Structure formats: structure tokens, C-alpha cells
Amino acid sequence: MYNSPKLTVVGAGPGDPELITVKALNTLKSASVILYDALINRDLLEYAPQAEHIFVGKRKDKHRFSQDEINELIVKYALERGHVVRLKGGDPFIFGRGSEEISYARKNGVETAVVSGITSSIAVPANVGIPLTQRGTSESFWVITGTTSQKNLSNDVRLAAQSTATVVILMGMGKLPEIVEVFKGFGKQDIPVGIIQNGTTVNERSGFGTINSIEKIASEKKLGAPAIIVIGEVVKEANALQEVFQNVQRIPKRSKFINAGAA
């Protein structure tokens, strides 16, 4: 049955299909058409068997559709089919261009709504045990895009590097050497860094080090996009680092008599 033209921009969460809201799932069930991005978990599409599923994902240097084309598809399908769901990774209003799509739809007479998603900038660090704020360690956090629309490193990285806040950088792997140089420039070569690739998914991989060592670690572990970079003292709380510390503590100390004999 045809419904009046409507666009709902829905946040799909960070990757784990269980990290999506009940409201988002209910919205999927009411869709006629779903335009979905590259970073969403496609298992979520099973909640909308009644809808047509159209992939419009954009990855680095690989765009199936331009943003202008996606905007046009939204309006086209809304006018022809009724309820269009634009399913986007994380939260659609955090570097998701959700507001641009809503603005375009409204200008073309399409009703709009938004369903917030769990943002990867918070959920991915939490999934590996990193608290972005911690009493006595970090009073705030920055969430910054590593690459601007002009393909440059955001100037906010330089501002954040001068603070004591935790710094979370999305879309920053291609700018990792520049990020390292910025933090070194402010004498923060020893600050802890974590990189989490494909966070909250079965393909999650991570690496931990300092500003001085993180490029080498990322290279050795072959870490790449999509990944989140977390910089700050709170990185020391990561599960993987706690396991290392615990393993060190479990190593039995050798008796002084054995040491003396060995000498």
C-alpha cells in the first residue's frame, strides 16, 4: 500500500547488529525502500524483508553514488514508493551527512524524521575497555574527523593536541603520520594511542602503543580503514593492556636461592 512520501534517516550503530535501537528496528519494518551505506551490518536488512534494499555506500575513493545522486534517489523513491529509510552507520548526525539529506528532502516536499544511532566514536572504544572520560584522568573528549572535505587534516586536531582531553579521530588512518607529527610537536610523543579497526564486529582488530610507536604498530598489524584512533591516558584502560599487565603479575618470581645458584 502506498504511503505519503517520507524519509527517515536511521542510525544503524557501530557494526554489531545488536547495537541498534528498538525504534530503528521498528522503522526498518515500516520501510518501502532502504538506501543503505557500506558500514552498516547487512544482517539488519533481514528486519525489512518487505522493502527494496539499495546499496549506495561510499568508501574511500570508491563511491557507488555521489551525495547529490543519493539525495535525488531519496526524493525519487519517496515520491514513487512512500517511506524511504536512509540507513547509515553509527549516528547519522555525526559525520554522517544526515542533515544534508534531510534538508534536500524537505525542500522537495518530503516529510522527514530521524532515529539516532549509537555512535562508533563512543561504542568502539568502550567495546575494548577504553573509557573516554575517567575521574582524575580525562574530564572531556573531542571527536574529530581526520580528513576534511578538502582532503586535509582537520585543524581541530592541533587544538585538541594542546588539551588534556581524550581525542577520538574518525576517518584518520590516511592521516596517521600527520596526526603523529602534530602530537609530537606539542611534546606528547609518549601519550598512549589505540587504533581499533572494524570495531564491535567479528572482524575487529586493534593495536596499542604511544605516539612514538603507533605508526610502526599499525604497519606491523596491518591496521587500516575503517578504524578509530583514540589518543589519551585513558587508553591504558584497554582490555588488551590490562591482560598484559595481569600476565606480567602472574609470572612467578624466582627464589633468591635459585638465582644465587644460577649465578
N, C-alpha and C positions, 0 to 999 in steps of 0.2 A: 504494500500500500504506500502511495506517495505521501511524503510528509513535506511540510513547508521547508524552504531552504534554510539550512542551519550548519554552522561549523562549530565543532567542539575541539579545542586543542587540548590534548591529553598527555600528561607526563607518564612515561612508561617505567620510570625508575632507572636504577643504575645498571641493570643487567640480569640480576637474579629475578626470575619470573614471579617469585613470591613477594618481592619488594615493590608491589603496586597496590594502590588503594582500592578499597571496595567500590568507591564511586567511579573510579576509572574502569573497572571491570563491568560495572553496570552500564556505563556509557558505551563500551565496545559492543555490548549485546544489543544496543539500540541503533547501531550504525547501518547505513546502506552501503557506504563506501569507506574504506580505511586507506589513507595515504600514510605509509609508514617509513621511518628512517632506517639507516644502516645499523645504528647502535641498539635498536630495540631487540629484545629476545623474541624470536618469531613464535615461540610457544604461546605467546599471548594472543596470537591471531586465532588460536583454537577456540577462544571465548566468543568469537564472532563468525560462526560458520555461515550465517545468513548474508554477510557483507562481501562485497568485492574487495580484494586486497591488492593494492597497487604500490609497488616499491618505488620510492622517489628519493632514496638515500643519497647523501653526499659524503664522501670521504676525501682525504687529502688528494687533490689533483685528479679526482675521479668523481665527476658529477653526472648522474643519470639525467637530471633535470636542473636547470638553473633556478634560482629562487623566484625569479619572475615567472617562469613556466609553472612552478609549483603553485604560486598564487593564482594563476589562471586556471589550473586544474581544480583547485578548491572551489572556485566560483562556478565553473562549468558543471562539476558533479553535483554541487549543492542545488543548482537550478534544475538539473535534469533528474536527480535521484532523491533529493531530500537531505538526510542527515549525513554529513561528512565528518569523519573523525580524523584529525591530523595527529598521528601517534608519534611522539618524539621521545628520545632518550632522556633520562634524568627528569629535570623540571623544565618545561618549555619556556619559562621566562628567565632562565639562567643560561646565557649564551646559546639559546635555542631558537631565536628569531620568531618566537611565537607571537609577540606583539605586532610584528610586521605583517604576519599572515592575517591576524585578526583585523588590523586596520584596513587591509586591502579588501577583505570580505565585507566589512561594514560599508565601505564606500560603494560596494556593488549590491547593496541591499540584502545581504545575507545576515541572518541572526547569528550571534556568536556567544560562546561560553568557554570557560577554561576549567580544567581539572588539574590541579597542581600535582607534581610528581616528587618522589624522593630524589633529591639531587645527589649526583655521584660525588660532588665536592665534599660532602659530609659523610655519605654512606660508605664510600670506598675506604677512606682512612679508618673509619670505625670498624669495618669488617676485618681489618688486620690489626686492630687493637690500638690505633692511634687516636687519642682524644684531641680535638683541635684546640680546646681550652682546658686548662688544668690549674687548679689553685696553686699559687706560688710559682708557676712556670709560664703560663700564657694567659693573658687577660682578653685576648681578642684574636681574630683571624681574618686574613684577606683571601678572597677568591678572585683570581686574576686569569684572564685569557693570556696564554703565552704568545699568541700570534694575532695581530690586529687584522682588520680588513685590508690594510695596505701591506700585509705580509711582514710587518715589523714586530719586534719585541715590544710589548706594552711598556710605556713609560712608568706605569704603576709598579712594575717590578722593582725599579730603582727606589721608589718611595717606600715600598714595603720592606726592602732590604735594610732600610735605616731604622726600622721599628723593632720592637721585641715580640711582635705578633707572629703567630704561625702563618706561613704563606702556603696557599694551595694554588697550584698553577695547572690549569686545564689547557689542552692543546699546545703543550710546550716542549714536546720531545725534540722537535726540529730546531728548537732554540736553546737546547740544553747547554751548549758551550757558552752562549751569550749570557744565560742565566748565571752560570758558574762565575764568569768574569765579573758580573755585577756584584755578586755577594763577596767575592774576593776583594773587590775594590773598596768594600767597607769593612775589611778585616774580619770577615766571617767565614774564613776557609775551614774552620773546624766545626761549624754548625751541622747538626745531623740532617740527613736527607733520606727520604724514602720515595721510591718510584713503584707504583702499582699499575700493572698492565691488565686490561680486561677484568677490572675489579668486580667482585661479587659473582663472577661466573665460574663455570667449571674450568675455564682456561686461564684463570688468574695466575699471574706470576709477579714476583716482586724482587726488589734489590734495595739494600740499605747501606749507607755509608755517610760520608761527610761531603761538604762542598769540594774539598780537595780530591776525594776519591770517587765520586759518584759517576763521572764520565767513564772511567775505567770499568766500574762495576756494571754499568748499563751495557757497555760493549761486551763484556765477558758473558753476561746473562742474556745477551741479545734482546734487550728490552726495547720496545718501540710503541708506536701509537696503535690503538688508543690507550693512553696511560695518564695517570695523575701524579704530579710531583708535589710532595709535601716537604716543606723546609721549616725546621724549628726544633727546639729542645724536646717537644712532646713526641717526636719520632722515636725517642729512646724507649717509649712505652710499647712499641710494636710487639705483637705476639712473638714474631720470629726472633727478635732481640732478647726478649725475656727467656725464651727457650735456651738461647745460647748461654745467658748468664746462669740459668739453672743447671745446665750441663756442666759448666765450669765448677760450680759449687759442689756437684756430686762427685767430682774426681777425688778419690781418697788420697789423703796426704801420706806420704811415705814416712815410715818410722825413722827417727833420728839414728837409731841403731843400724838400720839398713843402709841409710845414707853413709854412715861412718864406715861400714864395712865395704861399701862400694867404692869409697874413695881410696 
